[in-house]
Amino acid sequence: MKPDDNVWAQVGRYVGLAFVLPVSTFVGYSMGWGLDKLFHTHFIYLIFLALGAAAGFIELFRELAAESRRDGF
């Protein structure tokens, strides 16, 4: 943590991280659901749900790795 970071900037950063995984999972599910309705299938939502969750985890890990580099770990 840099000395010039204030507490509210850190709170905003971590609250944003808390929403990355659920939002990306929901977006993936929604896209899959829409494609299922469009193509009259019942399995595409599972694929996009998994892709959304994977994208959320990847982004979460990337942000945490960048944070640890900023802290000097």
Contact map, one row per residue, 1 for C-alpha under 8 A:
1110100000000000000000000000000000000000000000000000000000000000000001100
1111100000000000000000000000000000000000000000000000000000000000000001100
1111110000000000000000000000000000000000000000000000000000000000000000000
0111110000000000000000000000000000000000000000000000000000000000000000000
1111111011000000000000000000000000000000000000000000000000000000000000000
0011111111000000000000000000000000000000000000000000000000000000000000000
0000111111100000000000000000000000000000000000000000000000000000000000000
0000011111110000000000000000000000000000000000000000000000000000000000000
0000111111111000000000000000000000000000000000000000000000000000000000000
0000111111111100000000000000000000000000000000000000000000000000000000000
0000001111111110000000000000000000000000000000000000000000000000000000000
0000000111111111000000000000000000000000000000000000000000000000000000000
0000000011111111100000000000000000000000000000000000000000000000000000000
0000000001111111110000000000000000000000000000000000000000000000000000000
0000000000111111111000000000000000000000000000000000000000000000000000000
0000000000011111111100000000000000000000000000000000000000000000000000000
0000000000001111111110000000000000000000000000000000000000010010000000000
0000000000000111111111000000000000000000000000000000000000000000000000000
0000000000000011111111100000000000000000000000000000000000000000000000000
0000000000000001111111110000000000000000000000000000000100110000000000000
0000000000000000111111111000000000000000000000000000101110010000000000000
0000000000000000011111111100000000000000000000000000100100000000000000000
0000000000000000001111111110000000000000000000000000000100000000000000000
0000000000000000000111111111000000000000000000000001101100000000000000000
0000000000000000000011111111100000000000000000001111100100000000000000000
0000000000000000000001111111110000000000000000001001000000000000000000000
0000000000000000000000111111111000000000000000000001000000000000000000000
0000000000000000000000011111111100000000000010011111100000000000000000000
0000000000000000000000001111111110000000000011011001000000000000000000000
0000000000000000000000000111111111000000000010000000000000000000000000000
0000000000000000000000000011111111100000000010010000000000000000000000000
0000000000000000000000000001111111110000000111111000000000000000000000000
0000000000000000000000000000111111111000000110000000000000000000000000000
0000000000000000000000000000011111111100000000000000000000000000000000000
0000000000000000000000000000001111111110000110000000000000000000000000000
0000000000000000000000000000000111111111111110000000000000000000000000000
0000000000000000000000000000000011111111100000000000000000000000000000000
0000000000000000000000000000000001111111000000000000000000000000000000000
0000000000000000000000000000000000111111100000000000000000000000000000000
0000000000000000000000000000000000011111110000000000000000000000000000000
0000000000000000000000000000000000011011111100000000000000000000000000000
0000000000000000000000000000000000010001111110000000000000000000000000000
0000000000000000000000000000000000010000111111100000000000000000000000000
0000000000000000000000000000000110110000111111110000000000000000000000000
0000000000000000000000000001111110110000011111111000000000000000000000000
0000000000000000000000000000100100000000001111111100000000000000000000000
0000000000000000000000000000000100000000001111111110000000000000000000000
0000000000000000000000000001101100000000000111111111000000000000000000000
0000000000000000000000001101100100000000000011111111100000000000000000000
0000000000000000000000001001000000000000000001111111110000000000000000000
0000000000000000000000001001000000000000000000111111111000000000000000000
0000000000000000000000011111100000000000000000011111111100000000000000000
0000000000000000000011011001000000000000000000001111111110000000000000000
0000000000000000000000000000000000000000000000000111111111000000000000000
0000000000000000000010010000000000000000000000000011111111100000000000000
0000000000000000000111111000000000000000000000000001111111110000000000000
0000000000000000000010000000000000000000000000000000111111111000000000000
0000000000000000000000000000000000000000000000000000011111111100000000000
0000000000000000000100000000000000000000000000000000001111111110000000000
0000000000000000100110000000000000000000000000000000000111111111000000000
0000000000000000000000000000000000000000000000000000000011111111100000000
0000000000000000000000000000000000000000000000000000000001111111110000000
0000000000000000100000000000000000000000000000000000000000111111111000000
0000000000000000000000000000000000000000000000000000000000011111111100000
0000000000000000000000000000000000000000000000000000000000001111111110000
0000000000000000000000000000000000000000000000000000000000000111111111000
0000000000000000000000000000000000000000000000000000000000000011111111100
0000000000000000000000000000000000000000000000000000000000000001111111111
0000000000000000000000000000000000000000000000000000000000000000111111111
1100000000000000000000000000000000000000000000000000000000000000011111111
1100000000000000000000000000000000000000000000000000000000000000001111111
0000000000000000000000000000000000000000000000000000000000000000000111111
0000000000000000000000000000000000000000000000000000000000000000000111111
